[in-house]
Amino acid sequence: MRCKLLDGKEPAEKLELELKEELNNFEKKPVLLSLSIGKDAAKDSYIKSKMRLASKLGIGFEFVEFSENSSIDEILKFVKKRINDGSINGVIFERPYPDQFGLILENIPEEYDIDGCSSKNLGHIVKGNPFMVSATVQAALYFLDYYGIDTDGRSAVVVGRSYSVGLPLTLMLLSRSKNATVTTCHTKTRNLQDFTRQAELLFVAAGKPCLIKSDMVSPGAVIIDIGINILEVDGKKVTVGDVDFESVKNVAGAITPVPGGVGKLTPIFLMKNLVKAAKIIMERER
């Protein structure tokens, strides 16, 4: 059995072209406010990829870094000022960040939460009316659409339970448009392999390098690796996923690479969310 590589290059080019055409209709290009609290190697890599894409598309990108000693009130005041003066169209808190700072998202309008991490936006998914959906989740699901992989009635396992990826992904797979039968696991799940081996569709977003080995995968399964981990190997930094790609590709029917997979599409979906937010804001101001 030959494993199909679900490469992100072609779908990324298609999405980017669509986004460029959409942006041509804007007199004033949207502006994204990117906020970082504390430092992280994987986070820095993702921020740079968004900066490059924004520059390529002509989208404004403002990056502001706060220390972990900053107060919630200080950051919230800064964000609200930028929203009220009309200089930005969306806000993203670069992950990871200390849990308590998530409260800031609960205190800004839902359309500005362009990575869909607030309770309001998660609630919309629960009720079957997605509004702002995590860019990572959209990217993961787009691979299925682009490569013609059906989800209807199929067994899907999501490894990961974060508010930003695992939980909204589970809910989106359960939606009436996807109709998958979903099991959600995590790094504390006992006998994890007993669950992952049942998956026809396996999504891994646990944040643990090479967690999924070949003996944990059902032959012919579709593997969507959402993990991005920076490791040092022989003095060099390398990017790996949550799936042991080299061993799993010999068992899986299809697999996304890391890098070059989900991470290649995620910044594009983030910018698509920004464009959506900008349209909503413009309509309201007319």
N, C-alpha and C positions, 0 to 999 in steps of 0.2 A: 504493500500500500504506500502510495506516494503522498507525502504531506504537502498541502497547499500553503504557500506563504502569503499571508494577508498583509501585503506591504502597504504602507501609508502614503507612498509617493503620489500615485495616480489620483486617489480620492482627495488628497490635499490640494493638488493642482486644480481639480474640478471645483472644489469648494472655494478656493481662493479666487478663481475666475468669476464665479457667481457673486462673491462678495465685492469684488472690484466693480462689477456692473451695477450693483446696488448702491455703492458709495458714489457713483457718478451722478446720482440723483440728489445728492446733498450739496447745498450751497456752502454750508459750514460743516467741516468734517467733525465727527464725534471725538470726544476726549475721554480717555480712561485714566482714572486715578488708581495707581498701584501702591498699596501700603504694605510695608514689611516690618515685622516686629521680631527682632533677633536675627541671627544669621544661621544659614544651613546650606550645604553645598548643592544638594539637589534643587533647593528652592532658587538659588542663584542662577542655576542653569536654565530653569523654566522662565525666570524673569527676563533673561537675556533673549530667549527665543521669542517672547512676546514683544520685546522692544524692537527686534529685527522685523517682525511681521508688521507691527504698527507703522514703522518707518516705510516699509515697502508699500503699504496700502495708503499712506498719507493720513493715518489716524494719529491724533495727539496722544502721547503717552507720558504721563507725569508720575515719576517714581519718588516716593518719600519713605525714608527709613526711620523708624522709631526704636528706641532702646526698650528692653524688657522692663525697665524701671519706669517707663511712661505710664501715666494713669489712664484709665478708661475715659474719664471726663475730658482729659486733655485731647485725646485722639478723636473722641466723638465731636467735640467742639470744632476741631479742625475740619473734619469731614462735613459737618453740617454747614459750616461757613462756605465751603467749596460748592456744596449743593445749592445753597441759597443765592450765591452770587452768579449762578448759571454757568460757571466755567468748566464744569465736568458733566458727563452723561452717564457715568457708571463708576462703581468702586469695587475693587477686589482686594481682599486680605490674602496676602501670599502665605500659603501653608508651608510648613507647620507654624502655628502661633499658639501662645498660651491660651488654654480654654476660656479663661475669663474674658478675653477680648472679643469673643464671639457675641457678647452682649451688645456690642456696638452695632452689629448688623440688625439687631432687633429694634433699633431706634432710628433707622433710616427708611425712606420709602422703598417698597419692595422692588420697584423697577430699577433702582440704582444698585441693587444686590445682583450683579450680573453673573455671579457664579452660583446663585440659587441656594445659598447655605442658611438663610434665615428660616425661622419657624414658619413664617407666612408662606414662603415659596415651597418648603417641604410639604406644608399642609395642602397646597394646591395640587401637588402630585397625589397625595393620599386620596383626595376627593375626585381624582380623575380629570382635573383641569390644569395641567402643567402650565406654568407661566414662565418663570426664569428657572431653567433646569441646568444643573451643573454641566459645564463645558466638557469635563472628563467623561461624564455619563453619556452625553450626546455623542462624543467621539467614539466611545466603545460600541454603542448601538449602531452607529453609522456603518461600521465595518460589516455588520450583518446585512444591512440594506444594500450597501454597495456591491458586496460579493454574492448577493442573492441567497443568503442563509436564512431559512425559515425558522421562526420561533414558535409557531402555533402548536400548542399542546406538547411541546418538547420539554424535557427535563433540563432545567438550568440550575447551576450551583454558583452562588456568589460567595467568594471567600473575602471577607472584609465587611465591616459594619459601621464605617464612619458616616457622619452626617453629610459629608461632602461627596462621597462616592458610593460606598456599599449599600446604604439604606435607600437613597433615591434610585439607584440602579435596580435594586430588588423590586421597588414599587413600579418602576417603568416597565420591567419585564412582566410584572403581574397585570399590567393594564390591558384593557380590552383590545388595544391595537396590537399587542405582542402575544398575549395569551399563553405565556410560558408557565410551567409549573415549577415554582422556585423554592430552593432551599438556601438559607443564608447561614454561612459558617464563619469562623474566625480563628485566630491563632490559639485560642483556648479550647477549641472544639476537640473533644476526645475522639481518637481514632478518625482523624480528619480524612484519611484516605478512603474510609468506608463510604463517605459522602461524595468525595470528588470522583471516585470511580463510577458513580452512578450518573454522572453528568454527561448529557449530550452536548451541552453548551457550558463551558467552564470559564467564569470571569474571576480574575484574581487581583485583588486590591488590598493586600494585607500589610504592605510596607515591610516585607521580610524577604531579603534577597534569596532567590532560588528555592523558595519554600516548596514548590510543587515539583516533584521528581517524576520520572517516567512510570514508576510503579503505582502512582496515585492517579493515573489518567486512563480512562476507558479508550480502547482502540477506536480510532476514527472520530474522537471527540473534537469539537471546535474550541480552541483555547484563545481567550482574549486576555492578554497580559497587560494589566493597567499599572503595574508597579514600576517605579523609577528609583533606582538605588545607585549611589556613587560609591564604588569600592576602590581600594588601592591594591593593585596587583603588580608585583615586581617593581614597585616604585612609581607606577603609572596609574592614573585615575581612569577607571572604566565604568561604564554605565550598564547595569544589568536589571532585569525585571524580577518579578516575584516567582517566575517560572524558570526552571533549569532548561533553557531553550535547547541546548545541544542534545540532551537525553530525551526530552519530551517530543521533539520533532520526529523522532523515530516511531512514535506511537500515535500521535494525534493525526486527525484528518486535515486539520487546518490550524494555523497558529499565527499570531501577530508577533513581530520581532520587537526587541528593545535594544537599542533605540530604533526609530523608524516606523513605529506602529501607532498606538493610541496617542502617544505624546506628540506625534507630528500633526495630528488633527486638533488636539485640545486647544491650542492658542487660536485657531481659526474659529472654532465654535464660541470661544470667549468673545472674539471680535463680532461675531454674528449676534450674540446677546447684547453687546454694546450698541450695535446698530438698531436692534429692536428697541432698546431703552431710549435711544436718541429720538426715534420716531414717535414714541409715546409722549416724551417730553415736549417735542415740537408741536404735536397735535394739541396738547393741553394748553400751550402758550398762545395758540392762534385765537 
